[in-house]
C-alpha cells in the first residue's frame, strides 16, 4: 500500500493542509477535515453591521431629502413674504430718496431759509436771529466752495440746513400766552386709564378717533369718529354735549362731513381732530388737509406739499396701521399736522396750521423715521412719539420741542392699553388728558398730574 501526500491549497484561508492518503485498489483514500471551510461568521457579522449602518445612513439621508422637499415650499413662501414686506421700502432705492441733492436745489433751500430768517429779524431782531443770518451766510459760502472745488458733501450740508431751518421756525412769532399755559415743558408721567369704553357702533370698528373739543374756553363737547371700507374712510362725526351722554352713548347727533365715503370731502385715515367747532382731517385720496365747520357746514382745503399718502409713510412700529400717513393734532397753540416727506427721507415733519385760513405758518423737520413709531401727539408745542412694548403696554420714547428745536431720545413714559393696535392719540389742552382709540376701545389718561 502506497502512501501519498496530498497537498490541498485552500484559497479562502490562504493556508495549505497536508493530508496522508492510502491507496486501496485503484483509488487513493484520504481523510479530509472540512474545518478549513468553516463559515466566517465573525467576519460576516462585521460586514452585516457595515451594511446595516450604510442602510441607516441612506434612510436618514432619504428622510432629510423628503424633509427638505417639504420645507422648500415654505421657504419659498417666506421669501415671497419678505419680498412683499420689503416692497413698501422700495422707494428708498428706486425713487432716489437717499440720493444727494444737486447743488442748485441746495442753494434754493438756503436762500429760502435765509429770507425767512431775514424777515423774522426785521420784525423781532435778536441775537439768535442775527447769529442765524451769519450762519446762513457762511453756509452760502460753503456751497459756493463746493462749486469751485468740485467737492460734494451734500448730505452733511442737508443735515446742517435742517437744524438751521428748525431754529428759524422757532424764532417765528409764538403766541403770547404760550409760556403761561405751558409752564411744564416736557411730560413726566401718564396715568392709568381714567376712561375705558367700547365705541358706540361696534367692536368691528377698530380704526377711528375720539376726544373732546380742544379749543380753550369752548363748551364741553365730546366727539367720536370711526372708519369703514377697510378702516380707511369716514364721513360722519358723532357729537355729545356732555360726558354723561358720551359714556351712555345717548343724546348724540351725527354730523355728516361729506355726502358719501367716496366724496372728495370724505375723511381718509384716523388722524382726525375737533378744534373750535371744526373738524380737521386728511381729505379723501389727496395730500390735502380739510376743515369742516359744523355750524356753517362749509369745507376748506389746503395742499400739504410733499406729504406721503396712501400708506407711503404710515405709523408702523408694531404692525403698520394703514391710512395713517397724515395726523392732525391740537394743543394750546392751535392745530398741528404731522406727516413725512421724501425730501426729509421719510422722517417726521411737523407743521403748525392756522385754523381759520388753513395757512401753514411753521414747519420743522425731525430725524425720527415715521414708520418707526406707533403714534404721535402734540402737547404745548412738543411732539411726542410712542412705540409698542407689548399688547397691554405702550411707551412714549421721543419728543421734539418746537420752541427750542431740540430732540429728546431718552424718554420712557409707559402707559396701559387694552389691545395691541393704536389708531389715534390726541391731547386735549382743556382737561389736559390724552385720548386714545385702541382697536375699537376708547381710553383717556391724565397727564402732568
C-alpha positions as CSV (number, residue, x, y, z in Angstrom):
1,X,0.0,0.0,0.0
2,X,1.4,3.2,-1.0
3,X,1.0,6.4,0.9
4,X,0.6,9.6,-0.9
5,X,0.9,13.0,0.4
6,X,-2.0,15.1,-0.8
7,X,-1.5,18.8,-0.7
8,X,-4.6,21.0,-0.8
9,X,-4.5,24.7,-1.1
10,X,-7.4,26.5,0.5
11,X,-7.8,29.9,-1.1
12,X,-10.3,31.1,1.5
13,X,-7.9,30.8,4.3
14,X,-4.8,31.2,2.2
15,X,-3.3,28.2,4.0
16,X,-2.1,24.7,2.8
17,X,-3.0,21.5,4.6
18,X,-1.0,18.2,4.2
19,X,-3.2,15.0,4.2
20,X,-1.9,11.4,4.4
21,X,-3.6,9.2,1.8
22,X,-3.7,5.3,1.4
23,X,-4.1,3.5,-1.9
24,X,-6.9,1.0,-1.9
25,X,-7.3,-1.0,-5.1
26,X,-7.3,1.6,-7.8
27,X,-8.2,4.5,-5.5
28,X,-6.4,6.8,-3.2
29,X,-8.3,7.2,0.0
30,X,-7.7,10.1,2.4
31,X,-9.4,11.7,5.3
32,X,-10.0,15.4,4.8
33,X,-11.1,17.8,7.5
34,X,-13.7,20.3,6.4
35,X,-13.0,22.7,9.2
36,X,-10.8,24.7,6.9
37,X,-14.0,25.7,5.0
38,X,-15.9,26.7,8.2
39,X,-18.2,29.7,7.5
40,X,-16.5,33.0,8.6
41,X,-19.4,34.1,10.9
42,X,-17.4,36.8,12.7
43,X,-16.4,38.4,9.5
44,X,-19.9,38.1,8.1
45,X,-21.3,39.8,11.2
46,X,-18.9,42.7,10.7
47,X,-19.9,43.1,7.0
48,X,-23.5,42.8,8.1
49,X,-23.1,45.6,10.6
50,X,-21.5,47.8,7.9
51,X,-24.4,47.1,5.6
52,X,-26.9,48.0,8.3
53,X,-25.0,51.2,9.1
54,X,-25.0,52.1,5.4
55,X,-28.7,51.3,5.1
56,X,-29.4,53.5,8.2
57,X,-27.4,56.3,6.7
58,X,-29.3,56.0,3.4
59,X,-32.6,56.1,5.3
60,X,-31.6,59.2,7.2
61,X,-30.4,60.9,4.0
62,X,-33.7,60.0,2.3
63,X,-35.6,61.4,5.2
64,X,-33.6,64.7,5.1
65,X,-34.3,64.9,1.3
66,X,-38.0,64.4,2.0
67,X,-38.0,67.0,4.8
68,X,-36.1,69.4,2.5
69,X,-38.7,68.9,-0.2
70,X,-41.4,69.6,2.3
71,X,-39.7,72.7,3.6
72,X,-38.8,74.2,0.3
73,X,-42.3,75.5,-0.5
74,X,-42.5,77.1,3.0
75,X,-39.1,78.7,2.5
76,X,-40.2,79.9,-0.9
77,X,-43.3,81.3,0.6
78,X,-41.3,83.0,3.3
79,X,-39.0,84.6,0.8
80,X,-42.0,85.9,-1.1
81,X,-43.5,87.3,2.1
82,X,-40.2,89.0,2.8
83,X,-40.1,90.4,-0.7
84,X,-43.7,91.7,-0.3
85,X,-42.8,93.3,3.1
86,X,-39.7,94.9,1.6
87,X,-41.6,96.3,-1.4
88,X,-43.0,99.1,0.8
89,X,-39.4,100.3,1.3
90,X,-38.6,100.1,-2.4
91,X,-38.8,103.9,-2.7
92,X,-35.6,104.0,-0.6
93,X,-33.8,102.8,-3.7
94,X,-35.9,103.2,-6.8
95,X,-37.1,106.8,-6.1
96,X,-33.7,108.2,-5.1
97,X,-34.8,109.0,-1.6
98,X,-31.3,109.0,-0.3
99,X,-29.6,110.3,-3.4
100,X,-27.7,113.5,-2.7
101,X,-29.5,116.7,-3.8
102,X,-27.9,118.7,-6.6
103,X,-26.3,122.0,-5.7
104,X,-29.0,124.0,-7.3
105,X,-31.7,122.6,-5.0
106,X,-29.4,123.1,-2.1
107,X,-28.8,126.8,-3.0
108,X,-32.5,127.4,-3.3
109,X,-33.2,125.9,0.1
110,X,-30.5,128.0,1.7
111,X,-32.0,131.1,0.1
112,X,-35.5,130.2,1.3
113,X,-34.3,129.8,4.9
114,X,-32.2,132.9,4.7
115,X,-35.1,135.1,3.5
116,X,-37.3,133.7,6.2
117,X,-34.7,134.4,8.9
118,X,-34.2,137.9,7.5
119,X,-37.9,138.7,7.7
120,X,-38.0,137.4,11.3
121,X,-35.0,139.5,12.2
122,X,-36.7,142.6,10.7
123,X,-39.8,142.0,12.8
124,X,-38.2,140.9,16.0
125,X,-34.4,141.4,16.0
126,X,-32.5,139.4,18.5
127,X,-29.1,137.8,19.0
128,X,-30.5,134.5,17.9
129,X,-31.7,135.8,14.5
130,X,-28.5,137.7,13.9
131,X,-26.5,134.6,14.6
132,X,-28.7,132.6,12.3
133,X,-28.2,135.1,9.4
134,X,-24.4,134.8,9.9
135,X,-24.5,131.0,9.9
136,X,-26.7,131.0,6.8
137,X,-24.3,133.4,5.1
138,X,-21.4,131.0,5.9
139,X,-23.5,128.1,4.6
140,X,-23.9,130.0,1.3
141,X,-20.2,130.4,1.0
142,X,-19.6,126.7,1.7
143,X,-21.9,125.8,-1.2
144,X,-20.1,128.2,-3.4
145,X,-16.8,126.5,-2.5
146,X,-18.4,123.2,-3.5
147,X,-19.0,124.6,-6.9
148,X,-15.4,125.9,-7.1
149,X,-13.6,122.9,-5.7
150,X,-16.0,120.2,-7.0
151,X,-16.1,118.7,-3.5
152,X,-19.5,117.4,-2.6
153,X,-20.7,116.7,0.9
154,X,-24.4,117.4,0.3
155,X,-25.8,115.1,3.0
156,X,-23.8,116.8,5.7
157,X,-24.9,120.2,4.4
158,X,-28.5,119.0,4.2
159,X,-28.4,118.0,7.9
160,X,-26.9,121.3,8.8
161,X,-29.7,123.2,6.9
162,X,-32.3,121.2,8.7
163,X,-31.0,122.3,12.0
164,X,-30.8,125.9,10.8
165,X,-34.4,125.8,9.4
166,X,-35.7,124.4,12.7
167,X,-34.1,127.3,14.6
168,X,-35.6,129.8,12.1
169,X,-39.0,128.3,12.6
170,X,-38.6,128.5,16.3
171,X,-37.8,132.2,16.1
172,X,-41.1,133.0,14.4
173,X,-43.9,134.5,16.4
174,X,-45.1,132.4,19.3
175,X,-48.5,133.2,21.0
176,X,-48.0,135.5,24.0
177,X,-49.8,133.1,26.3
178,X,-47.6,130.1,25.2
179,X,-45.3,130.2,28.3
180,X,-48.1,130.8,30.8
181,X,-50.2,127.9,29.6
182,X,-47.2,125.5,29.2
183,X,-45.3,126.0,32.4
184,X,-44.0,122.5,32.2
185,X,-42.1,121.8,29.0
186,X,-41.9,118.0,29.0
187,X,-44.4,115.5,30.3
188,X,-43.2,113.4,33.2
189,X,-46.0,110.9,33.6
190,X,-49.2,109.4,32.2
191,X,-51.8,107.9,34.5
192,X,-53.7,104.7,34.2
193,X,-56.8,104.9,32.0
194,X,-59.5,107.1,33.6
195,X,-62.0,106.3,30.9
196,X,-62.4,102.9,29.2
197,X,-65.3,102.0,27.0
198,X,-66.1,100.5,23.6
199,X,-67.0,102.8,20.7
200,X,-70.8,103.3,20.3
201,X,-71.0,101.5,17.0
202,X,-69.4,98.0,17.0
203,X,-66.3,96.2,18.1
204,X,-65.5,95.6,14.4
205,X,-64.7,99.4,14.0
206,X,-61.1,99.1,15.1
207,X,-59.9,102.4,13.5
208,X,-61.0,105.9,14.3
209,X,-60.5,108.7,16.8
210,X,-62.3,110.3,19.7
211,X,-61.8,113.2,22.1
212,X,-63.1,116.5,23.5
213,X,-63.4,119.9,21.8
214,X,-59.9,121.1,22.1
215,X,-60.1,124.9,22.0
216,X,-59.6,126.7,25.3
217,X,-62.8,128.3,26.6
218,X,-65.1,126.2,24.5
219,X,-68.1,124.4,26.0
220,X,-67.8,120.7,26.9
221,X,-68.5,118.5,23.9
222,X,-67.2,115.0,23.2
223,X,-66.9,113.5,19.7
224,X,-66.4,110.1,18.2
225,X,-65.3,109.2,14.6
226,X,-64.9,105.8,13.1
227,X,-63.7,104.4,9.8
228,X,-65.2,102.0,7.3
229,X,-64.2,100.5,4.0
230,X,-61.1,98.5,5.3
231,X,-60.6,101.1,8.1
232,X,-59.9,103.8,5.5
233,X,-62.8,106.2,5.0
234,X,-65.4,108.1,7.1
235,X,-68.0,110.8,6.6
236,X,-69.6,111.1,10.0
237,X,-68.6,112.5,13.3
238,X,-70.8,111.8,16.4
239,X,-71.2,114.7,18.8
240,X,-72.2,114.5,22.6
241,X,-73.0,117.6,24.7
242,X,-71.8,116.0,28.0
243,X,-69.5,113.4,29.4
244,X,-72.6,111.6,30.8
245,X,-74.2,111.3,27.3
246,X,-70.9,110.1,25.9
247,X,-70.5,107.4,28.5
248,X,-74.1,106.3,28.0
249,X,-73.9,106.6,24.2
250,X,-77.1,108.6,24.2
251,X,-78.5,112.0,23.1
252,X,-75.9,112.2,20.4
253,X,-76.0,113.9,17.0
254,X,-74.3,112.6,13.9
255,X,-72.9,115.3,11.7
256,X,-72.3,114.5,8.1
257,X,-68.9,115.7,7.0
258,X,-69.5,114.5,3.4
259,X,-72.4,113.0,1.5
260,X,-70.7,109.7,1.0
261,X,-67.5,107.8,1.8
262,X,-66.2,108.3,-1.7
263,X,-66.9,112.1,-1.9
264,X,-63.9,114.3,-2.3
265,X,-64.5,115.8,1.1
266,X,-64.8,112.5,2.9
267,X,-62.3,111.6,5.6
268,X,-59.3,109.4,4.9
269,X,-57.4,107.8,7.8
270,X,-57.8,108.2,11.6
271,X,-55.8,111.4,12.1
272,X,-58.9,113.5,12.9
273,X,-59.3,116.3,15.5
274,X,-62.0,118.7,16.6
275,X,-60.9,122.3,17.3
276,X,-63.2,125.3,17.5
277,X,-66.3,123.5,16.3
278,X,-64.3,122.5,13.2
279,X,-63.2,119.0,12.2
280,X,-59.7,118.8,10.7
281,X,-58.7,115.7,8.7
282,X,-57.0,114.4,5.6
283,X,-59.1,114.8,2.5
284,X,-60.1,111.7,0.6
285,X,-57.3,110.4,-1.7
286,X,-55.1,113.5,-1.6
287,X,-52.2,115.1,0.2
288,X,-54.6,117.9,1.4
289,X,-56.0,119.0,4.8
290,X,-59.7,119.6,5.0
291,X,-61.5,121.6,7.6
292,X,-65.3,121.1,8.1
293,X,-67.1,123.7,10.2
294,X,-70.0,122.0,11.9
295,X,-72.1,125.3,12.2
296,X,-71.7,126.6,8.7
297,X,-71.3,123.1,7.1
298,X,-68.5,124.7,5.0
299,X,-65.4,122.8,3.9
300,X,-62.0,124.3,3.2
301,X,-58.9,122.5,2.0
302,X,-55.2,123.2,1.6
303,X,-52.4,121.2,0.0
304,X,-49.7,119.7,2.2
305,X,-46.8,119.9,-0.3
306,X,-44.6,116.8,-0.5
307,X,-46.6,114.7,2.1
308,X,-46.5,111.0,1.5
309,X,-50.0,109.4,1.3
310,X,-51.8,106.1,0.6
311,X,-49.7,104.1,3.1
312,X,-46.3,105.5,1.9
313,X,-45.5,106.7,5.4
314,X,-48.0,105.2,7.9
315,X,-47.3,104.6,11.6
316,X,-45.6,101.2,11.6
317,X,-43.7,100.3,14.8
318,X,-45.5,97.1,15.8
319,X,-47.5,96.5,12.7
320,X,-48.4,99.0,10.0
321,X,-51.7,100.9,10.7
322,X,-52.9,101.6,7.2
323,X,-54.1,105.1,6.3
324,X,-52.2,106.9,9.0
325,X,-49.9,109.0,6.7
326,X,-51.3,112.3,8.0
327,X,-52.1,113.0,11.6
328,X,-53.9,116.2,12.8
329,X,-53.4,117.3,16.4
330,X,-54.4,120.2,18.6
331,X,-52.9,121.8,21.7
332,X,-52.7,125.2,23.4
333,X,-51.2,126.7,20.3
334,X,-53.8,125.6,17.8
335,X,-53.8,122.9,15.1
336,X,-50.8,120.8,14.0
337,X,-50.2,118.4,11.2
338,X,-47.7,115.5,11.4
339,X,-46.6,113.7,8.3
340,X,-43.4,112.6,6.4
341,X,-41.9,113.5,3.0
342,X,-39.4,112.1,0.6
343,X,-37.3,115.2,0.9
344,X,-36.9,114.6,4.6
345,X,-36.0,110.9,4.0
346,X,-39.4,109.6,5.4
347,X,-38.7,111.3,8.7
348,X,-41.5,113.1,10.6
349,X,-42.3,116.7,9.6
350,X,-44.3,118.9,11.9
351,X,-46.3,121.9,10.6
352,X,-48.3,124.5,12.5
353,X,-51.7,125.2,10.9
354,X,-53.6,128.5,11.2
355,X,-57.0,127.0,11.9
356,X,-59.2,129.7,10.1
357,X,-57.2,130.3,7.0
358,X,-55.5,126.9,6.9
359,X,-52.2,128.6,6.1
360,X,-49.1,126.7,7.2
361,X,-47.2,129.1,9.4
362,X,-44.3,127.0,10.6
363,X,-42.6,123.7,9.6
364,X,-40.0,121.7,11.5
365,X,-38.1,118.6,10.2
366,X,-37.2,115.9,12.6
367,X,-34.8,112.9,12.4
368,X,-37.4,110.4,13.5
369,X,-38.4,107.9,10.8
370,X,-42.2,107.9,10.8
371,X,-42.5,104.2,10.2
372,X,-40.6,103.6,13.4
373,X,-43.4,104.8,15.7
374,X,-46.9,103.7,16.7
375,X,-48.5,107.1,17.0
376,X,-47.8,110.8,17.8
377,X,-49.5,113.7,19.6
378,X,-48.7,117.4,20.4
379,X,-48.6,119.0,23.9
380,X,-47.5,122.6,24.4
381,X,-45.7,122.7,21.1
382,X,-43.8,119.5,21.8
383,X,-44.2,116.5,19.5
384,X,-44.3,113.1,21.3
385,X,-44.0,109.7,19.7
386,X,-44.9,106.3,21.1
387,X,-43.8,102.7,20.4
388,X,-45.2,99.3,21.1
389,X,-44.0,97.4,24.2
390,X,-46.5,94.6,24.4
391,X,-50.2,94.0,23.8
392,X,-51.1,95.9,27.0
393,X,-48.4,98.5,27.3
394,X,-47.2,101.4,25.1
395,X,-44.3,103.8,25.8
396,X,-43.7,107.5,24.9
397,X,-40.0,107.3,23.9
398,X,-39.3,110.5,21.9
399,X,-40.0,114.2,22.0
400,X,-39.2,117.2,19.7
401,X,-39.6,120.6,21.2
402,X,-40.6,123.2,18.5
403,X,-39.8,126.0,20.9
404,X,-36.1,125.0,21.1
405,X,-35.7,122.8,18.1
406,X,-34.2,120.1,20.3
407,X,-34.9,116.4,20.1
408,X,-35.2,114.1,23.2
409,X,-34.5,110.4,22.6
410,X,-34.3,109.3,26.3
411,X,-37.9,109.5,27.3
412,X,-39.6,106.4,28.9
413,X,-43.2,107.1,29.8
414,X,-45.1,103.8,29.8
415,X,-48.9,103.7,29.8
416,X,-51.5,101.0,29.7
417,X,-53.8,99.9,26.9
418,X,-56.4,97.2,26.4
419,X,-55.3,95.9,22.9
420,X,-52.2,95.9,20.7
421,X,-53.2,98.4,17.9
422,X,-53.5,102.2,18.2
423,X,-55.4,104.1,15.6
424,X,-55.1,107.6,17.1
425,X,-53.8,109.5,20.2
426,X,-54.6,113.2,20.7
427,X,-54.0,115.6,23.6
428,X,-56.7,118.0,24.9
429,X,-55.4,121.2,26.5
430,X,-58.7,121.9,28.2
431,X,-58.7,118.9,30.6
432,X,-55.0,118.0,29.9
433,X,-55.9,114.5,29.0
434,X,-54.7,112.1,26.3
435,X,-57.5,110.4,24.3
436,X,-56.7,107.1,22.5
437,X,-58.6,105.0,20.0
438,X,-57.3,101.5,20.8
439,X,-58.7,98.8,18.4
440,X,-62.3,100.0,19.0
441,X,-61.8,100.8,22.7
442,X,-61.9,104.5,23.8
443,X,-59.4,105.3,26.5
444,X,-58.4,108.6,28.3
445,X,-55.5,109.4,30.6
446,X,-54.5,112.2,32.9
447,X,-51.2,114.0,32.2
448,X,-49.0,116.5,34.2
449,X,-50.6,115.3,37.4
